[in-house]
């Protein structure tokens, strides 16, 4: 079950990384909002990984083999990050579809509420996502993706979106910080209790410290400056969140 939870948390971090890249892109505010909404609420895990690794929105929503290959690449990057942290028991990312799960929050909620998690029945997620995604909106997002790819440099990277290794390392750094924060809160969650504000604050502060102390890991990516920009953007979001907690 740890593999499932870690993989869910990592994929959520990937969605966040791609969203931050879009925020840093040259798109208009309206276009950014539409693409980010797609990434956070509608895209499948395969589509998110394709954006992270190959800088493109695939025509297909699902491709199990490619998704496994992308996760293999992410596992290699994550192992490098964990080595820097001195972790001996490495995280082993697994495709969430093997558990009948997705990091898409709407799909995940549906799976849990309907007791479909880890069942033997496969493909339920695929049927549900067809109802979830608005075809017209998806088509518009794909056009936006083509628009970005045609910017100076001819790729998503030119518009602020990163690719192979850079995005995966940034996601690994953010994942590590989030995992640390979750550990601080887990004793309350295990007992079904609401996490006290002071613990929430401590968990956010721990994330900020972990992220800032991990910036040097971006030097191992293909685009260190862009990797650092992603991590620092996350730090800024956490500081803003921290300032709102009383």
N, C-alpha and C positions, 0 to 999 in steps of 0.2 A: 504493500500500500504506500510505502514511502516513495517508491519510484513514481507512482501516480501523482501524489501530492507535489513532489519536486518538479515533475514535468509540467504540471498545471501551472505552478508558480513561475517556472522558466518561460513557458509560452506566454503567460500574462506579461512578463517582462519584455518579451520580444514585441508584443503589441505596443507596449509603451515606448520602446526604442524607435519603432517605425513611426509612431505618432509624433514623437519629438523631432524626427527627421523631417516630417511633413511641416511641422511648425516652423522649422528653420529654413524651409524651402522658399522659392520665389513665387509661389502660388498666391492668389488673392485671398483675402480673409474668408470669403464665402466658400471658395474652392477648398481651402484648408479644412474648414469645418465639415464639409461634405465628405472629404477623403478620410479625415480622422474618425468621423462617425462610422464610416464603412469599416475601417480597420478595427475599431474597438468593439463594435456591436454586430457587425454583419459578416465580416470576412471569416473564412474557414482557417484552420491552423495551417493547412497547406499553402493557402494564399499569403498568409502572414510570413511564413518561412521563405517563400519565393521572393517576396519583397525584401526581406532581410538579407538573403544570400545572393539573389540574382538581379535585384533591382527591377523586377517587373511583376505585374499582375497577370497571372496565368489565365488562359481562357477557361480551363477546367477548374472547378471548385475543389476537386479531389484527385489525388494521385498518390496512392499509398506508398509505392516504391520510392518516388522522388521525396516524399515527406520523410521517409526513413533515412535517405541519403543526406538530406538537409540536417536532420537531427544528429547524424554521425559527425558532420562537420561541426555542429554546435557542441557536441560532446568533447571533441578535440580541443576546441577553444576554451570550454569550461574547465577541462582538466588542467590546462595551462594556468588559468586563473586560480584554481584551487591549489595547485602546487605552490603558487606564490603565497597563499594563505597558510601553507603548511598542513593542508587537509590530507589525511591518510586514506580515509574512506571516501572515495570519489562518488559524486552524483552520477547516476546512470540514467540519462534521459530516455524515455520510451515514447512511442507514438501514442497519443491519447485515444486514437480510434481503437486501439487494442482493448481499451477498457470501456468502449462505447461512450467516450467522453470527449469534450472539446473545451478549449479555453475561452471560446465565445461564451460570455456570461449568460446570455439568453438560453443558449442550447444547454449549457451546463445545469442551469436551474431546472430546465425541463426534464433533463435526464434524472436528476436527483429526486425531484418531486414525483416522478412517475416510476421510481424504483428500477430504472433501466441501467444503472451503473454496474459494470462488470457482469452483465448478463451474457448468455451465450448467443442471444439474438444480435446479429450484426446488421448494420445499415439503417437502423432507426434514425440515427442522427442525420443521415443523408436525406431521408424523406422529410424530416422536420425542417431542415434548413431550406428546402425548396419553398416552403410556406413562409419562412422567415424573411428571406431576401426579396426585396422588390426588384423585379427584372429591369424596370426602367431606370431605377436609381443605380443599379449595378452597371448598366450600360453606360450611364453618364460618368461613373467613376472610371470605367475603363478608358473612356475618351480623355478624361483628365490625365490618366496615366500616360497615354500616348503623347499628350501635350507636354508633359514634363520631360519625357524621353527625348523630345525634339529640341529642348533648350540647349544653350551653348554647351558643347561637349558631347551632345548626343546621348546622354544617359541620365538616370535618376541621380547619380552622384553629383552631377553639375548643378542640380536643383537642391542639393542639400541632403539627399538620401545616400546612405552608405551601402557598401556591398560586402562581399566575401571577407570573412575574418573580422573586419572592423565592427560591423553590426553585431556579430556573434559575440565578440569580446565585450562590447558595451552591454549587451544583454546579460552576459555572464557576471559582470561586475554588479549590475543592478539586481540581478537574481540573488547574488551572495549577500548583499545588504538587506534585501527583503526577507531572506531566510533567517537572518540574524534577528530582525525585528519580530518575525513570527514566533521565534523561540521565546522571546521575552513575554509574549502575550498568551502562549499556548496553555499555561496552567489555568488561566481564567476561561479560555475557550473550551478546554477539556471538561470543565465543571459546568459549562453552560452559563457562566456568569458574564455580565457586561464588563469589558475591560475598563478599569478606572482611568480617568483622564491623565493622572500622573504617569501611569504605565504607558499610555499611548504616547505621551511626550517623550519618555525615555526611549521608546522604540524608534521614534522619528529621529531623535538625537543620535542614537546608535547607527541608524542608516546613514545620516549625514557624515559621521566620523568615518564609517567604513568606506563610503564613496570617495571622500576626499583623500583618504589614505591609499586608495587604490588607483588613483589617476595615473600613476607611473606604469600601470599595466597596459595602458593605451599605447605605449611605445612599442608594444609587441604587435600592434595591428598594422594594417597596410596604410591607414590614414590616421595617425595619432591625433592630429588636431581635431578632426571630426569626431573621433571617439571621445576625446576630452570634452568637446562641446556638448555631446549627448549627456555625459555623466554630470557635467556642471549644470545643465538645464534641469536634470532630475534633482540635484541638490537645491537649486533655486525653488522648485516646486515644493520640496519638503520644508524649506525654511518658511515659505508662505503659509503652508499648512500648519506649521508649528506656531506661528504668530497668531493664529485664529483660535488656538486652544486656550481656554481660561483655567 
